Amino acid sequence: MCLGVPGKIIEIKEIAGFRNAICDVAGTTREVSLALLPDAQIGDYILIHAGYGMQIIDEEAANETLDLLQQLEWSD
């Protein structure tokens, strides 16, 4: 089983032909590969695992997951 952490795409950039995103993950920024999410856009919420965006999700699901992680005292 893997854990996908939600993040919001705040910037997209292309590096050597690959799309990467800067994502806000609970107030911390992370660089994430969008190789598996060619349709992802700025403002989208995505699940992130091992540095890759895995799935586009809605804001409600992202906030629910972040709230649950916070209840577990999850930290960066």
GROMACS elastic network, one bead per residue, 0.5 to 0.9 nm:
[ bonds ]
;  ai    aj funct       b0    kb
    2    49     6  0.75705   500
    3    47     6  0.88470   500
    3    48     6  0.82729   500
    3    49     6  0.66120   500
    4    46     6  0.88091   500
    4    47     6  0.50709   500
    4    48     6  0.50389   500
    4    50     6  0.85316   500
    4    53     6  0.88260   500
    4    54     6  0.78384   500
    5    25     6  0.76377   500
    5    46     6  0.81035   500
    5    47     6  0.52851   500
    5    48     6  0.50970   500
    5    49     6  0.66196   500
    5    62     6  0.83234   500
    5    65     6  0.77288   500
    5    66     6  0.77487   500
    5    69     6  0.89254   500
    6    24     6  0.87100   500
    6    25     6  0.64988   500
    6    26     6  0.83431   500
    6    45     6  0.65783   500
    6    46     6  0.54998   500
    6    48     6  0.60060   500
    6    57     6  0.82182   500
    6    61     6  0.85500   500
    6    62     6  0.53612   500
    6    63     6  0.80550   500
    6    65     6  0.71700   500
    6    66     6  0.70191   500
    7    23     6  0.54913   500
    7    24     6  0.52814   500
    7    26     6  0.73232   500
    7    29     6  0.87399   500
    7    30     6  0.86092   500
    7    44     6  0.84050   500
    7    45     6  0.55182   500
    7    46     6  0.55052   500
    7    47     6  0.64270   500
    7    48     6  0.69400   500
    7    53     6  0.89735   500
    7    62     6  0.73285   500
    8    22     6  0.83372   500
    8    23     6  0.51112   500
    8    24     6  0.51340   500
    8    25     6  0.67297   500
    8    42     6  0.78925   500
    8    43     6  0.60937   500
    8    44     6  0.57579   500
    8    46     6  0.63681   500
    8    47     6  0.89547   500
    8    59     6  0.86211   500
    8    62     6  0.85584   500
    9    12     6  0.73644   500
    9    21     6  0.61359   500
    9    22     6  0.59273   500
    9    24     6  0.65261   500
    9    40     6  0.83112   500
    9    41     6  0.70800   500
    9    42     6  0.50404   500
    9    43     6  0.52512   500
    9    44     6  0.55923   500
    9    45     6  0.62896   500
    9    46     6  0.75004   500
   10    21     6  0.72819   500
   10    22     6  0.57534   500
   10    23     6  0.55255   500
   10    24     6  0.67172   500
   10    29     6  0.89459   500
   10    41     6  0.88112   500
   10    42     6  0.54563   500
   10    43     6  0.60956   500
   10    44     6  0.83361   500
   11    20     6  0.84489   500
   11    21     6  0.55547   500
   11    22     6  0.50500   500
   11    23     6  0.71032   500
   11    41     6  0.85304   500
   11    42     6  0.59173   500
   11    43     6  0.84443   500
   12    19     6  0.68351   500
   12    20     6  0.57746   500
   12    22     6  0.63179   500
   12    23     6  0.88907   500
   12    34     6  0.88771   500
   12    41     6  0.75401   500
   12    42     6  0.66874   500
   13    18     6  0.82724   500
   13    19     6  0.58018   500
   13    20     6  0.54289   500
   13    21     6  0.62145   500
   13    22     6  0.80956   500
   14    17     6  0.58914   500
   14    18     6  0.53314   500
   14    20     6  0.60362   500
   14    21     6  0.85775   500
   15    18     6  0.52019   500
   15    19     6  0.64325   500
   15    20     6  0.71590   500
   16    19     6  0.85347   500
   18    33     6  0.77833   500
   18    34     6  0.77618   500
   18    35     6  0.69054   500
   19    32     6  0.88254   500
   19    33     6  0.64136   500
   19    34     6  0.54615   500
   19    35     6  0.64816   500
   19    38     6  0.79984   500
   20    31     6  0.66514   500
   20    32     6  0.55213   500
   20    34     6  0.52934   500
   20    35     6  0.77151   500
   21    30     6  0.80396   500
   21    31     6  0.56155   500
   21    32     6  0.51549   500
   21    33     6  0.63321   500
   21    34     6  0.66013   500
   21    41     6  0.89399   500
   21    42     6  0.83297   500
   21    53     6  0.87571   500
   22    29     6  0.63600   500
   22    30     6  0.55881   500
   22    32     6  0.63066   500
   22    33     6  0.89894   500
   23    28     6  0.80156   500
   23    29     6  0.53540   500
   23    30     6  0.52488   500
   23    31     6  0.62954   500
   23    32     6  0.69828   500
   23    45     6  0.86699   500
   23    46     6  0.87563   500
   24    27     6  0.57130   500
   24    28     6  0.55198   500
   24    30     6  0.65965   500
   25    28     6  0.51292   500
   25    29     6  0.59516   500
   25    30     6  0.69688   500
   25    66     6  0.87984   500
   26    29     6  0.82726   500
   26    66     6  0.72104   500
   26    75     6  0.89027   500
   26    76     6  0.86586   500
   28    76     6  0.81313   500
   30    51     6  0.83077   500
   31    51     6  0.72599   500
   31    52     6  0.88897   500
   32    48     6  0.74744   500
   32    49     6  0.89912   500
   32    50     6  0.87048   500
   32    51     6  0.50200   500
   32    52     6  0.53352   500
   32    53     6  0.62802   500
   33    36     6  0.76791   500
   33    37     6  0.84408   500
   33    51     6  0.62156   500
   33    53     6  0.60420   500
   34    38     6  0.62846   500
   34    39     6  0.87107   500
   34    40     6  0.73165   500
   34    52     6  0.63926   500
   34    53     6  0.55279   500
   34    54     6  0.81743   500
   35    38     6  0.62824   500
   35    52     6  0.74562   500
   35    53     6  0.76527   500
   36    39     6  0.89955   500
   36    52     6  0.73795   500
   36    53     6  0.65179   500
   36    54     6  0.63165   500
   36    55     6  0.81086   500
   37    40     6  0.55304   500
   37    52     6  0.88969   500
   37    53     6  0.65021   500
   37    54     6  0.69010   500
   37    55     6  0.69810   500
   37    56     6  0.76703   500
   38    41     6  0.86632   500
   39    56     6  0.89902   500
   40    43     6  0.87054   500
   40    44     6  0.64686   500
   40    45     6  0.86706   500
   40    46     6  0.82542   500
   40    53     6  0.89779   500
   40    56     6  0.70813   500
   41    44     6  0.56737   500
   41    45     6  0.89813   500
   42    45     6  0.87163   500
   44    56     6  0.67969   500
   44    57     6  0.75376   500
   44    58     6  0.76555   500
   44    59     6  0.80325   500
   45    55     6  0.85440   500
   45    56     6  0.58390   500
   45    57     6  0.54617   500
   45    58     6  0.61630   500
   45    59     6  0.61894   500
   45    61     6  0.89435   500
   45    62     6  0.67070   500
   46    53     6  0.60753   500
   46    54     6  0.69293   500
   46    55     6  0.54491   500
   46    57     6  0.54164   500
   46    58     6  0.80689   500
   46    62     6  0.77822   500
   47    52     6  0.83518   500
   47    53     6  0.57494   500
   47    54     6  0.55109   500
   47    55     6  0.53280   500
   47    56     6  0.65098   500
   47    57     6  0.69627   500
   47    62     6  0.80262   500
   48    51     6  0.63229   500
   48    52     6  0.55001   500
   48    54     6  0.57786   500
   48    55     6  0.76952   500
   49    52     6  0.54437   500
   49    53     6  0.65865   500
   49    54     6  0.67418   500
   50    53     6  0.85330   500
   53    56     6  0.78663   500
   57    60     6  0.83531   500
   57    61     6  0.65420   500
   57    62     6  0.67672   500
   58    61     6  0.55276   500
   58    62     6  0.63938   500
   58    63     6  0.88523   500
   59    62     6  0.50276   500
   59    63     6  0.61295   500
   59    64     6  0.85294   500
   60    63     6  0.52430   500
   60    64     6  0.61072   500
   60    65     6  0.86467   500
   61    64     6  0.50871   500
   61    65     6  0.61829   500
   61    66     6  0.86189   500
   62    65     6  0.52921   500
   62    66     6  0.62198   500
   62    67     6  0.86186   500
   63    66     6  0.50601   500
   63    67     6  0.60233   500
   63    68     6  0.85739   500
   64    67     6  0.51379   500
   64    68     6  0.62778   500
   64    69     6  0.87251   500
   65    68     6  0.51042   500
   65    69     6  0.62101   500
   65    70     6  0.85780   500
   66    69     6  0.50712   500
   66    70     6  0.60831   500
   66    71     6  0.86154   500
   67    70     6  0.50418   500
   67    71     6  0.62472   500
   67    72     6  0.87965   500
   68    71     6  0.50667   500
   68    72     6  0.65369   500
   68    73     6  0.88396   500
   68    74     6  0.88383   500
   69    72     6  0.50972   500
   69    73     6  0.64804   500
   69    74     6  0.52993   500
   69    75     6  0.83294   500
   70    74     6  0.53268   500
   70    75     6  0.76435   500
   71    74     6  0.73845   500
   72    75     6  0.89649   500
